[in-house]
Amino acid sequence: MTHRVAIVGAGPAGFYAADGLLRGDPDIHIDIIDRLPTPFGLVRAGVAPDHQGTKAIVRQFERLLLQPDVRFCGNLEIGRDMTWDEIVLAYDAVIVATGMVIDRKLGVPGEELPHVWGSWRFVAWLNGHPDFRDGPDLGAVKRVAVIGNGNVALDVARLLAKSAEEMAKSDIVPEAGAAIAAAPIERIDIIGRRGPEHASFTGNELAEMGRLARAVPLVDAKALDVTVPASEPTPERLRKAKNIEILRGFSANKAGSKPIALRFLFNTALKTIKKSDYDLVVTCIGYDGADFPKGESVFPVGWARRGPTGTIPTNRTDSHAVAQQVLAWLKDRTPKSGIDPLPLTTDTAGWHRIDKAEIAAGAKQGRPRLKLTDWASLLKVAEG
Ligand SMILES: Cc1cc2nc3c(=O)[nH]c(=O)nc-3n(C[C@H](O)[C@H](O)[C@H](O)COP(=O)(O)OP(=O)(O)OC[C@H]3O[C@@H](n4cnc5c(N)ncnc54)[C@H](O)[C@@H]3O)c2cc1C
């Protein structure tokens, strides 16, 4: 008899954990469980729809789904459809890869106003997550504030700034794409509490802001009169120095040279949010996660373990290390009896039916896919 491991969460951390387990024990039985009928977590629902190169990582994950002892069990939320106790009892080990996508609060007055959106809610909408089908009303949005100095802030600003032509090869949800293209946006402020030497942007993403058709990045040169502390480890120091160099390039840009002004405002903290300042505010200041049980046979991984930091490749190293711990823990344990504990809902074949339908619909418009965005359609197509 072989060991059975449940991986709860079919995002990158979950798939890399499956990969790590199979490298150590090719016979192990793995169920990758997700509350959605679609796998890949934030690669599908978070990564920007115009960054298809980043999303291509799913091809590696797809290969794992084709392994005979790996099952995808979608549309099964642990804590709702089954309890965590049931899962822990049924499997020899449980890997928790549920991520972290509760928008963190700024904690300032005005945050509850309807024009204030958390980045997860905003990005999930334009990426077609079935729980976030309604987006902000952009019909009269001229001034936007994007709060935060990480890559998610750049994603949000870029997606609002790009023209319909620039988004034509993306898999943005069409309604979101049309709403953004029609919005009368004039100004997008990317607001950071601290100086540019603290920003966590990465160079490629920052440089991309200088290549947008209808938006010009602007920054006050005085804000760039900073040095990166020599105490920083070398890769961080180089990244930050590169950012400052790119921003210095932006500081020579002329306001008004393109329809949208994309202003980087550093050392600026919003003390209160007023509708009169901005028509739309998107906060990109990090995420919290839901609780999960601790226990001897429970192994958290990915964002659920480390918090909401790190890119997709960061999860690979982390998940492989956790997989080693799981294998070491299982080594001297007798496998539990071979009962099948899962009410199988959307399996790999069901997901592939969704995938095929989305790709076919997208092909008609020259797009990578047209996502199904409502639960009923997703489940109907999955059931074939
Ligand atoms: C907006 C945004 C953009 C990003 N862009 C990039 C980028 O361009 N490049 C890059 O390298 N990284 C990017 N990242 C970071 C990257 O997405 C994360 O490093 C990675 O997704 C974390 O993986 P994870 O598996 O821990 O979590 P997730 O990807 O969040 O996966 C968690 C999965 O668990 C499922 N789940 C949650 N709770 C339950 C439950 N109770 N029962 C069953 N299933 C459950 C969820 O549905 C989800 O599928 C971005 C992140 C965000 C938020």
Ligand as a Chemical Component Dictionary entry (heavy atoms), coordinates in Angstrom:
data_LIG
# 
_chem_comp.id                   LIG 
_chem_comp.type                 NON-POLYMER 
_chem_comp.pdbx_formal_charge   0 
_chem_comp.three_letter_code    LIG 
# 
loop_
_chem_comp_atom.comp_id 
_chem_comp_atom.atom_id 
_chem_comp_atom.alt_atom_id 
_chem_comp_atom.type_symbol 
_chem_comp_atom.charge 
_chem_comp_atom.model_Cartn_x 
_chem_comp_atom.model_Cartn_y 
_chem_comp_atom.model_Cartn_z 
_chem_comp_atom.pdbx_ordinal 
LIG C1  C1  C 0 -2.022  40.193 -7.868  1  
LIG C2  C2  C 0 -0.819  39.292 -7.861  2  
LIG C3  C3  C 0 0.027   39.258 -8.956  3  
LIG C4  C4  C 0 1.160   38.427 -8.945  4  
LIG N1  N1  N 0 1.970   38.421 -10.046 5  
LIG C5  C5  C 0 3.066   37.634 -10.061 6  
LIG C6  C6  C 0 3.911   37.607 -11.207 7  
LIG O1  O1  O 0 3.669   38.301 -12.197 8  
LIG N2  N2  N 0 4.998   36.772 -11.184 9  
LIG C7  C7  C 0 5.274   35.972 -10.094 10 
LIG O2  O2  O 0 6.260   35.234 -10.114 11 
LIG N3  N3  N 0 4.483   35.995 -8.987  12 
LIG C8  C8  C 0 3.390   36.793 -8.948  13 
LIG N4  N4  N 0 2.595   36.826 -7.841  14 
LIG C9  C9  C 0 2.958   35.968 -6.686  15 
LIG C10 C10 C 0 2.487   34.501 -6.903  16 
LIG O3  O3  O 0 1.195   34.534 -7.435  17 
LIG C11 C11 C 0 2.567   33.749 -5.569  18 
LIG O4  O4  O 0 3.946   33.616 -5.220  19 
LIG C12 C12 C 0 1.969   32.344 -5.639  20 
LIG O5  O5  O 0 0.741   32.300 -6.315  21 
LIG C13 C13 C 0 1.741   31.795 -4.216  22 
LIG O6  O6  O 0 1.379   30.450 -4.376  23 
LIG P1  P1  P 0 0.478   29.629 -3.350  24 
LIG O7  O7  O 0 0.314   28.307 -3.983  25 
LIG O8  O8  O 0 1.069   29.730 -1.986  26 
LIG O9  O9  O 0 -0.934  30.418 -3.265  27 
LIG P2  P2  P 0 -2.085  30.624 -4.347  28 
LIG O10 O10 O 0 -1.547  30.820 -5.704  29 
LIG O11 O11 O 0 -2.938  31.715 -3.791  30 
LIG O12 O12 O 0 -2.927  29.271 -4.348  31 
LIG C14 C14 C 0 -3.777  28.917 -3.280  32 
LIG C15 C15 C 0 -4.888  28.024 -3.783  33 
LIG O13 O13 O 0 -5.575  27.489 -2.647  34 
LIG C16 C16 C 0 -6.964  27.449 -2.911  35 
LIG N5  N5  N 0 -7.666  27.427 -1.614  36 
LIG C17 C17 C 0 -7.636  28.398 -0.663  37 
LIG N6  N6  N 0 -8.348  28.008 0.418   38 
LIG C18 C18 C 0 -8.807  26.754 0.156   39 
LIG C19 C19 C 0 -9.603  25.812 0.883   40 
LIG N7  N7  N 0 -10.052 26.086 2.128   41 
LIG N8  N8  N 0 -9.924  24.635 0.301   42 
LIG C20 C20 C 0 -9.495  24.340 -0.955  43 
LIG N9  N9  N 0 -8.719  25.199 -1.681  44 
LIG C21 C21 C 0 -8.386  26.381 -1.139  45 
LIG C22 C22 C 0 -7.209  28.713 -3.736  46 
LIG O14 O14 O 0 -8.410  28.623 -4.493  47 
LIG C23 C23 C 0 -5.951  28.752 -4.601  48 
LIG O15 O15 O 0 -6.147  28.076 -5.824  49 
LIG C24 C24 C 0 1.446   37.640 -7.812  50 
LIG C25 C25 C 0 0.592   37.680 -6.712  51 
LIG C26 C26 C 0 -0.523  38.502 -6.734  52 
LIG C27 C27 C 0 -1.438  38.533 -5.533  53 
# 
loop_
_chem_comp_bond.comp_id 
_chem_comp_bond.atom_id_1 
_chem_comp_bond.atom_id_2 
_chem_comp_bond.value_order 
_chem_comp_bond.pdbx_ordinal 
LIG C1  C2  SING 1  
LIG C2  C3  SING 2  
LIG C2  C26 DOUB 3  
LIG C3  C4  DOUB 4  
LIG C4  N1  SING 5  
LIG C4  C24 SING 6  
LIG N1  C5  DOUB 7  
LIG C5  C6  SING 8  
LIG C5  C8  SING 9  
LIG C6  O1  DOUB 10 
LIG C6  N2  SING 11 
LIG N2  C7  SING 12 
LIG C7  O2  DOUB 13 
LIG C7  N3  SING 14 
LIG N3  C8  DOUB 15 
LIG C8  N4  SING 16 
LIG N4  C9  SING 17 
LIG N4  C24 SING 18 
LIG C9  C10 SING 19 
LIG C10 O3  SING 20 
LIG C10 C11 SING 21 
LIG C11 O4  SING 22 
LIG C11 C12 SING 23 
LIG C12 O5  SING 24 
LIG C12 C13 SING 25 
LIG C13 O6  SING 26 
LIG O6  P1  SING 27 
LIG P1  O7  DOUB 28 
LIG P1  O8  SING 29 
LIG P1  O9  SING 30 
LIG O9  P2  SING 31 
LIG P2  O10 DOUB 32 
LIG P2  O11 SING 33 
LIG P2  O12 SING 34 
LIG O12 C14 SING 35 
LIG C14 C15 SING 36 
LIG C15 O13 SING 37 
LIG C15 C23 SING 38 
LIG O13 C16 SING 39 
LIG C16 N5  SING 40 
LIG C16 C22 SING 41 
LIG N5  C17 SING 42 
LIG N5  C21 SING 43 
LIG C17 N6  DOUB 44 
LIG N6  C18 SING 45 
LIG C18 C19 SING 46 
LIG C18 C21 DOUB 47 
LIG C19 N7  SING 48 
LIG C19 N8  DOUB 49 
LIG N8  C20 SING 50 
LIG C20 N9  DOUB 51 
LIG N9  C21 SING 52 
LIG C22 O14 SING 53 
LIG C22 C23 SING 54 
LIG C23 O15 SING 55 
LIG C24 C25 DOUB 56 
LIG C25 C26 SING 57 
LIG C26 C27 SING 58 
# 
